[in-house]
Amino acid sequence: MKRTLIFLSIALILITLFTHYYGSIDIGDYSDSAKYLAGDYQAKIRVSHSFLYGIFHAPFISLLNNFIFFKVTSLIFLFLIIYSVYFISNKNKNSLLLSLFSPIVWYMAPWINPLQLAGLLLLWGFYFIDRYDKKNNLKDLFLSGVLIGLCISFWNTAIYFSIIFLLVFLFNKKFSNVILFSLSCLIGLIPLFVTDYLLFNFPFYTLIKTGFSQILFIVFKESLYSISSSNKILDLLFVFLFLPLYFWLIYKPSFFKENKKKVIFVTLSLLVILTNPQIRYVIAIAPIIILLLSEILTPKQIKKYLIFSTILILIILIPYSIQINHNINGSYQGMEIREFAATFNNLSFSEKFPQETLQEDLLRLSEDFPNQTFLVGNNPDDYQILADLYWGKGISEFVSIQDYNLWFSNNTVLFQKKFMPAPNIEDRRQIWIIGGMSKNEKDPTDYKNIKYAITINQPLKIEGFKFIKKYEFLNLYLKS
């Protein structure tokens, strides 16, 4: 068994470090914030989530001039999850095997994402609140709240799990205990509050922005940040596929009777995940499910679990392995198994990665036109791709075409919504609430004197610029 564990650990490390895949959802929010805070980001920053994970990685980004340390920390947090499950289960060897053979661990290993850390914090938060529920020790309740608060600080969506903690484990406890848990959560949130105060002069900036996006989704059926998918059924299928095999056994009457709160917590958490099904979210609850399964699986079931997981892991590794030496479909961010399966009939491979070609183009551009500001189109966030890839100082700034258009039209509002419920009676008054998002008033960019614009493999869709030069991927335009 020891040799198997060592072999699998080495395999996990190697595939993570050598694949060119870094993740494909929200990775810019964390890599860009780290690069910006390291002083290597030649653009204004636009981040939808907490800066805290970026702050944690910024010194290493500055030192290494690449994003490889994100993979190192991903591996560290995943191995800590595996050992934590083993430790919490009183060093049950089955839990060690179940964790290391968990497909979600292998899936998440190369990702730039705080979910690996969030999964670790949530697991220990669950451990302490379960111990509090058994022993009624307030110290355990306090520790659980601090860990959940930290979890929310790094991964804002974890606020839903904190609500589930309250509903499930504290519904029959004293109100003073609910207050204690809430206050300890606030203590765990202090790093986020401090970060938001230093960056935005408002300690609740991230939480309010996240809450506003959720209100948009619930009230107006719109969202600023949600991931759209053309195949929800496929998304749901993959989420269930990546849950630990035999997870349904926790609903056996005999087990449920003795572990009601734990099972209800897992169930409600899973329902939250299914409202926006994405494979990566499984890492939040998979360690807890494995912890429960390690108590009830028979040797025969464990053997089937390992066989099934091995097959799924090998399938997961197909796109990661391909992307060690080959790019898939010319994608800038690469592909994971969900995207790989969805486009299986239209796959193409190339030995050169678009990221490397763009970096070469940007280096030539900075040499041909040093210390210039470049308008980037045609999509509002195309500038992020270039700012993420460029590590030099020869380019002054990449400017979003969205910001340029706002300046050109003398406008500042990016998004605005008004909530005004209509009364059913002839009331002389009607209340309304308005909210939105605007361009930063403190904008030092000299839009009027921008001379050049660039696009990635497409014609520029804005008047006043003429095409002057073609690089491999970049098109360069001069202001008329």
N, C-alpha and C positions, 0 to 999 in steps of 0.2 A: 504493500500500500504506500509506503514511504517513497519508493521509486516512482510510482505513478503520480503522486502529488508533486514531486520535484519536476518530473517530465512535463506535466500539464502547466505548471507555473512558468517554466522556461518557455514553453510554446506560447503561452498567453503574452508574456513579455515581448518575445521576438515579433509576433504578428502585430502587436500594438505599435511598437517602435518603428517597424519598417514599412508598414502600409502608408500610402500617401493620404489615406482617408482620415479626416479629422472630425467628421460629423456634418450634418446637413440641415439642422434646425437650430436656430438661435445662436449658432456658434459665433457669429459676428458680434453679438451682444457682449460676449465674454472675452474673445480674442481682441476685439477692437478697443474695449475699455482698458484692458491690460496694456496694449500697445500705446494708447493715448496717454495713459498715466506714466508710462515709461519714457514719454517724450519722443516717440518714434512714429507718430501718426500725423501725416501731413494733411489734415482735414479737420473739420468740425466733427464732433462726435454725436451720434444718434443711437442711443441705447434704450431698449424697452424694459430691461430688467435691472436688478441690483448691480451696482458697481463693485460690490464687496469682493466677488470672486476675481474680478479683474485686478483689484488692488492687491490681493493675495499673490497673484502671479506676476505683477508688473516688474519687480526687481529682477526676476529671472529672465523675463522677456528682454529687458534692457541689457542684461549681461550676455545672453546667447544670440540675440537678433533672430530668433525664430520662435515657433510655438511648441517645440518639442516638450517643454516642461509641463504643459497641460496634460500630455499623455503620461508623463511620469507620475503626476499627482493622481490621475485617474487610476492608474495601477495601484498606487499606494492605498487609496480609499477603498478600492475593490478588495484588495487583500485584507485590509482591516475589517471589512464587512464579513469576509469568509472566516477570519479568525474570531471575530466577535460572536458570530452564530455558534461556532464551536465552543467558545468560552461560556456563553450564556446557557448553552444546553448541557452544562456540566461536563464539557469535553467529550461529548458523544461523537464518536468517530463517524457515525452515519451522517450527522449534520455537516461535518467537514467535507465528506464526499458529495453530498447533495448540493452544497454551496459552490464548490469548485466546478462541479458539472452543471451548474445552472446556466442555461443558454443566455440569459439576460446579462450575466457577468461578461461573457465573451462578446456579446453584442455591444455593450457600452464601453468596453476597454479603450478604444481609440478616440472616443468622443471628447471634444471640448465642451464641457457641460458641468454644472454644479450638482447634477442629480446623483452622481456617485457619492459625493460628500453628504448630500441631503439624505440619501438612503442609509448611510452610516449613522447620522444624527437621529433620524427617525427610529431606527432600530433600537438605539440606546434609550431614547425617550420612551419607547414602548416598554422596554425592559423595566425601567424605573417606575413607570406608572402602574405596571402590572404588579410589581413588588409592593408598591404603596397600597394597591387594592387588597393585597393579601395580608399585609402586616400593619397597615394604617400608619406608617412611618412618614411624617411630614417632610423629612429630609429627602426621601425618595420622590415625593410629589414636587418638591422644589427643584431637584435636579432634572426631573422630566420636563418641567416647564422651561427651564433655562435651555435645555437641548432643543426643544421644539422651537423656542424663540430664535436660537442660532440657525436652525434649519430654515426658518422663514427668512432670516436675514440673507442667506445665500440663495435660496430658491423660494421666491415669493408665493408661488402656488401652494406651498406647504401650509399656508394659513387655513386652507380647507381641512387639512388633517388635524390641525390644532382644535378646530371646532368639533371634529369627530371625537377627539380625545375627551373634550369636555362633556359631550353628550353621552358617550358610552361609559366612561370610567368614573364620572363625577356626578351623575344624575341623582344618585341616592346618598350623596355625601353632604356634609355640612356646607352651608353657603360660604363660610369663612375659608374652607378648603378650595372652593372655586376661585375666590379672590386671591388666595395664595398662588394657585396655579397661574392665574392671569398675570399677577405681578411678576412671577418668575419668568413668564414668557417675555414680558417687557424688558426684563434684565437681559435676556438672550438677544433681544432686538437692539440693544444699545449700540453694537458695532454698525448696524444699518442706520440708526438715527444719527450717529456721529458722522458717518460717511456722507449722508444726505445733507447734513448741516454744513459740512465743509465744502461740498461741491455745489449745493443749490441754495444755501442759506435757509433751508427749511427741512427739519428733521423727519417729516412725514411724507416727503416728496414721492418716494418710490411706492409706498403703500397706497397713497391716494391715487397716484397714476394707475396702479394696478387695479384698484377698486373701481375707478372710473371706466376702465376698459371692460370690466365685468358688467357694470351697469349698462353700458352700451349694448353688450351682447344680450343681456336679459331683457331690457326694455325695448331696444330698437332692433334687435336681431342683427346687429352689426358688431364688428370688432376691429380694433386697430392692429392687434398683434396675433390673432388666432391663425393657426395653420389650416389652410384650405386643402381639401382632398376631394378627388373626383370619385373615390371608391370607398365609402364608409364601411361597407360590408367587409372588404379586404382588410381594412384597418382593424376592425373588430376581431376578425379571424386571427390576425397576427398577435394581437394583444393576448388572446386566450392561448394561442400556441406557445407564447413565451412565459406564461404563468407556470410555476412548478407543476410537473406532472403529478396527478393524484390530488391536486389542491381541493377537489370536491369532497375528499374524505373527511375534511374538517367539519362537514355538515352531517356526519353520522350522528344519530341521536345520542348515543352514549358519550361521544366526544363533545358534542355541542353542549350537553347538559352540564359538563364539568368546566367548560371553557366558553361560556356564553359571551362574555364581554369581548374576549379576544376575537372570536369568530365574527361577532357583529361589527367590530372595528374593521376587520379585513373586508367584510362585505360592503360596508359603507364606503371605504376607501376605494374599493374596486369600482363601485358605482360612480364615484367622482372621476376616476380615470376613464371610464367608458363614455362620459359626456364629451370628451375630446380624445378619442382613442389614438394613442401613440405608443409604440413599443417601448420607448425610453422610459416612460412613466412607470413601467412594471418594476424597475429597480427600487422604487419607493416601498413596495410592499412584499416583493419576492423574498427578502431575507426573513421577514416575520412569518410568512407562510411556511418557509423551509424549517424554521424553528418549531412550528407546530407539527409539521409532518414528521420530523425526526422522532417524535414521541410515539407515532402510531404505525409507521410503515413496517411491513414485514420484510424479511430478507428477500423474498421473491419479488415483492413490489419495488424494493430498492434496486434490484438487478434490472428490472424493466425500466425504471426511471433512468438509470445510467445508460442503458442501451438507447432509449429514445433521445435523451439529452445529447449523447455523443453524435447521433445522426444529425440532429438539429444544429449542433455546434459546427460540424463539418460543412453543413449548408451555409451557415452564417459566414464562415471563413472564406467561402468561394469569392465573393466580391472583394473582400479585404485582401486576399492573397493575390488576386489579379492586379490590384492597384499598388502592389509593390513595384512592378515594372511597367504596367500599362494603365492608361487612362480609359475610362468607359464612357462612350457616347459624348466625348468632348466636354464633360461636366467640369465646372470650376471647383465644385465642392466634393465631387466624387459620389459614390453610391453605396448604400447599405442594402441588406437583403430584401427589404420591402420594396424599394425602388427598383432593384435588380429584377425581382419577380414581376413587377408591374410592366416593365419594358423588355421582358425577356425576348420577345419576337423581333425587337428592333435594336439589338445590341450591336455596338461597333467598338473596336479596340484600337488604340494607337500607342506607340512607344513613347511619344512626347506628351507631357502634361501641359495643358493650357496655362496653368499657373506659371510654369517656367518660361513659356513663350512670352506671356504678358510681362514678367519681370525683366526679360531681355529687352522688350519694347520700351518699357519705362526707363531703363538705364540709358538706352540710346536717345530717348526723348529728352531726358535730363541733361545729356551731353550736348544735344543739338540746340536746345532752348533752355539754358540754365536759369534757375531762380525765377521761373515764371509760374503764374497761377493759371490753372487749367479748368475750364468749365467741362463737366463730365455729363454726358447724356447717353441714352435718352430717358432711361428710367430714373426716378428720384434717388434710388440708392445704388446706382451703378458706381458712383464715386467710392463707395465702401469697398468694392472689389479691388480697386486700384490702390486705395489707401492701405488696405490690408496687406497687399502684396509688396508694396514699395518700402524698402528699408533705407533708402538714401536720404540726403539732405539737399539734393540738387533741384528738387521741385518744391516751390513755396507752399502751394495748397491745391488740393483737389476740391472743386466746388460743385455741390449738387445742383442740377438743372432746376430742381424744384425751388431752391432758394433764389436762384437767378431770376426765375419767372415771377416770383413774389416781388422781388426788387423792381423788376421791369414794369410790373403792373401797379406798383406803389401799394402793395397789399401785404399784410402780415399774418392773416388768419389761414391756418392749414386745415383746421377741422372744427366744426361747431355744431352742437345739437341743443335743441330746446325741448324741455319736457313741460307740457302744459295740459293737464287732464281737463277735459270739458265737463262742467257740472251738468247734472240731469235736471236741475231746477233753474228758475229765473233769478239766479244770484247776481248781485251787482258787482261782485268781485270774482276774480279768477287768478289763481296763483300759478307761477311758472318758475322753473329752474333752468338756467342756461350754463353750459360748460363747453370747453373746447381746448384747442391747442393752437399756439401761434408760433411764429418765427421769433427767435431770441432777439430782444431789442438791442442787446449789446453785441453788435455784429461789426467787427472792424474790416471786413472784406471790402475792397474797392471794386465793386461790381462794374462800375462805369468804365474802368480802364482794363478789364479783362480782355486780352488780345486773342487768346487761343481757346479752342474747344476740342475735346477728343471723345470718340465713341469706341465701343468694342465691337468690331465686325458688323457695323450697320451705319447707314447714312444718318447724319445729324438732322433732327426734326425741329429746328428752330431757325428763324430768319436772321439775316445779318451776318452770317458766317459762310465762307467759301472754302471748299476742300483744297488743301495744298500738298498733303503728303500721306502716303500709305506705309505704315509699318506692317509687321506680320499680322498682328491682330488689331492694332490701334489705327484709327483714322484721325488725322489731324486737320483742323480747320482754323482759318484766320479770320478775324473780325473784319468785315468789309468797311 
